[in-house]
Amino acid sequence: LPIYKIADRTKELQEKNSELEKLSIVARETVNAIAIASQAGEIEWINESFTRMTGYNLFDLKEGKAKTIYQANYNPELKKIILSCVSGRQSKVYESMVETKEGSRIWVHTTLTPIFDENGRVKKLVFVDTDLTETKKAEEIIRQKNKDMMDSINYAKLIQDAILPPKAEILKAFPESFLF
């Protein structure tokens, strides 16, 4: 190869390496857990946030019970989600429960993005998870408080209905009255 072509290739490789280094820093430092899997779902790479969120490092996953994304996730619809994502050639968002290394379960919001090769075949699956556990706990508290409040209102109505005479009897005795 002529020297000018080697210099062009060297410059191009340096630019790509610089870009990869920046992407690597972002992936490593983000609070979101990131996992990259093969087209078969085998987990190939995770970032430090994944380890902080779940307690698992890559060695734990590869040697343990969660070698594939299917084993690491409790969402029974995961295969359908991945097929839909791949066939639609676009990212999909879903929520699911994940078990941490300590055995606790957390809720995660996942954005799944397929990466295709130049021939249009799936090359990698990228999963970006955000921990929703605190949000789900808050939703459950609100749901329970709402249920308690509605139960209380219904009980008060039951007491009122038992104590007060029927509306027809009140209007019969006091024709010019109204109920509020």
C-alpha positions as CSV (number, residue, x, y, z in Angstrom):
1,L,0.0,0.0,0.0
2,P,1.2,3.5,-0.7
3,I,2.2,5.6,2.3
4,Y,-0.6,8.1,1.9
5,K,-3.2,5.2,2.1
6,I,-1.5,3.8,5.2
7,A,-1.6,7.2,6.8
8,D,-5.3,7.6,6.0
9,R,-6.0,4.1,7.5
10,T,-4.0,4.9,10.6
11,K,-5.9,8.2,11.0
12,E,-9.2,6.4,10.5
13,L,-8.3,3.8,13.1
14,Q,-7.2,6.4,15.6
15,E,-10.5,8.3,15.2
16,K,-12.5,5.0,15.7
17,N,-10.4,4.1,18.7
18,S,-11.0,7.5,20.2
19,E,-14.7,7.1,19.6
20,L,-14.7,3.6,21.2
21,E,-12.8,4.9,24.2
22,K,-15.5,7.7,24.7
23,L,-18.3,5.2,24.4
24,S,-16.6,2.8,26.8
25,I,-16.3,5.6,29.4
26,V,-20.0,6.4,29.0
27,A,-21.0,2.7,29.2
28,R,-18.8,2.2,32.3
29,E,-19.9,5.3,34.2
30,T,-23.6,5.4,33.6
31,V,-26.0,4.6,36.4
32,N,-28.0,2.3,34.0
33,A,-27.1,-1.3,33.8
34,I,-26.0,-2.4,30.4
35,A,-25.7,-5.9,29.1
36,I,-24.6,-7.0,25.6
37,A,-25.7,-10.5,24.4
38,S,-25.2,-12.5,21.3
39,Q,-28.0,-13.1,18.9
40,A,-28.7,-16.4,20.9
41,G,-29.0,-14.4,24.1
42,E,-25.7,-15.4,25.7
43,I,-24.5,-12.6,27.9
44,E,-21.1,-11.4,26.6
45,W,-20.5,-8.1,28.4
46,I,-21.9,-6.1,31.3
47,N,-20.9,-2.7,32.7
48,E,-20.1,-1.9,36.4
49,S,-23.6,-0.5,37.0
50,F,-25.0,-3.9,36.1
51,T,-22.8,-5.4,38.8
52,R,-23.8,-2.7,41.3
53,M,-27.5,-3.2,40.5
54,T,-27.7,-7.0,40.5
55,G,-24.6,-8.0,42.4
56,Y,-23.4,-10.2,39.5
57,N,-20.2,-9.7,37.5
58,L,-19.6,-11.3,34.1
59,F,-17.8,-14.3,35.6
60,D,-20.8,-15.0,38.0
61,L,-23.2,-14.9,35.0
62,K,-21.1,-17.1,32.7
63,E,-20.4,-19.7,35.4
64,G,-23.7,-19.5,37.2
65,K,-27.4,-20.0,36.4
66,A,-27.7,-17.0,34.2
67,K,-25.5,-17.6,31.2
68,T,-28.2,-16.3,28.9
69,I,-30.5,-13.2,29.1
70,Y,-33.4,-15.6,29.3
71,Q,-32.1,-17.2,32.5
72,A,-31.3,-13.8,34.1
73,N,-34.8,-12.4,33.5
74,Y,-38.2,-13.4,34.9
75,N,-40.3,-11.9,32.1
76,P,-42.1,-14.8,30.4
77,E,-42.7,-12.7,27.3
78,L,-38.9,-12.0,26.8
79,K,-38.6,-14.3,23.8
80,K,-41.6,-12.7,22.1
81,I,-40.2,-9.2,22.9
82,I,-36.8,-10.1,21.4
83,L,-38.5,-11.6,18.3
84,S,-40.6,-8.5,17.9
85,C,-37.7,-6.2,18.3
86,V,-35.6,-8.1,15.8
87,S,-38.4,-8.5,13.2
88,G,-39.4,-4.8,13.6
89,R,-35.7,-3.8,13.5
90,Q,-36.3,-1.3,16.3
91,S,-35.8,-0.9,20.0
92,K,-38.4,-2.2,22.5
93,V,-39.1,-1.1,26.0
94,Y,-40.5,-3.4,28.7
95,E,-40.5,-3.9,32.5
96,S,-39.6,-7.1,34.3
97,M,-38.4,-8.5,37.6
98,V,-34.8,-9.5,38.1
99,E,-33.3,-11.5,41.0
100,T,-30.1,-10.1,42.5
101,K,-27.2,-12.2,43.6
102,E,-28.4,-11.9,47.2
103,G,-31.8,-13.3,46.2
104,S,-33.8,-10.1,46.4
105,R,-36.0,-9.1,43.4
106,I,-35.9,-5.8,41.7
107,W,-38.0,-4.2,39.0
108,V,-36.2,-2.9,36.0
109,H,-37.2,-0.9,33.0
110,T,-35.4,-2.2,30.0
111,T,-34.7,-0.7,26.5
112,L,-33.7,-3.5,24.2
113,T,-31.9,-2.6,21.0
114,P,-30.8,-5.0,18.3
115,I,-27.6,-4.4,16.5
116,F,-27.4,-5.7,12.9
117,D,-24.4,-6.6,10.7
118,E,-24.0,-5.3,7.2
119,N,-26.1,-8.2,5.9
120,G,-29.0,-7.3,8.0
121,R,-28.5,-10.2,10.5
122,V,-28.7,-9.7,14.2
123,K,-25.2,-9.3,15.5
124,K,-25.8,-8.3,19.2
125,L,-28.6,-7.4,21.6
126,V,-28.1,-4.4,23.8
127,F,-30.1,-4.2,27.1
128,V,-30.1,-1.0,29.1
129,D,-31.8,-1.4,32.5
130,T,-33.0,1.3,34.9
131,D,-33.9,0.2,38.5
132,L,-37.7,0.9,39.1
133,T,-37.9,-0.9,42.4
134,E,-38.5,2.3,44.5
135,T,-41.1,3.5,42.0
136,K,-42.9,0.2,42.1
137,K,-42.9,0.3,45.9
138,A,-44.3,3.8,45.9
139,E,-47.0,2.7,43.4
140,E,-47.9,-0.2,45.7
141,I,-48.2,2.2,48.7
142,I,-50.4,4.5,46.7
143,R,-52.5,1.6,45.5
144,Q,-52.9,0.3,49.1
145,K,-53.8,3.8,50.5
146,N,-56.3,4.3,47.7
147,K,-57.9,0.9,48.5
148,D,-58.0,1.7,52.3
149,M,-59.6,5.1,51.5
150,M,-62.2,3.5,49.3
151,D,-62.9,0.8,51.8
152,S,-63.4,3.5,54.5
153,I,-65.8,5.5,52.2
154,N,-67.8,2.4,51.4
155,Y,-68.0,1.4,55.1
156,A,-69.2,5.0,56.0
157,K,-71.8,4.7,53.3
158,L,-72.9,1.4,54.7
159,I,-73.3,2.9,58.2
160,Q,-75.2,5.9,56.8
161,D,-77.5,3.6,54.8
162,A,-78.2,1.6,57.9
163,I,-79.0,4.6,60.1
164,L,-80.8,7.0,57.8
165,P,-84.3,6.2,56.5
166,P,-84.7,5.7,52.7
167,K,-84.8,8.9,50.6
168,A,-88.4,8.3,49.7
169,E,-89.5,8.3,53.3
170,I,-87.6,11.5,54.1
171,L,-89.3,13.2,51.0
172,K,-92.7,11.9,52.1
173,A,-92.3,13.3,55.6
174,F,-90.6,16.5,54.4
175,P,-91.8,17.2,50.8
176,E,-89.9,20.5,50.5
177,S,-86.6,19.0,51.6
178,F,-83.5,17.9,49.8
179,L,-80.6,15.6,50.6
180,F,-77.1,16.8,50.4
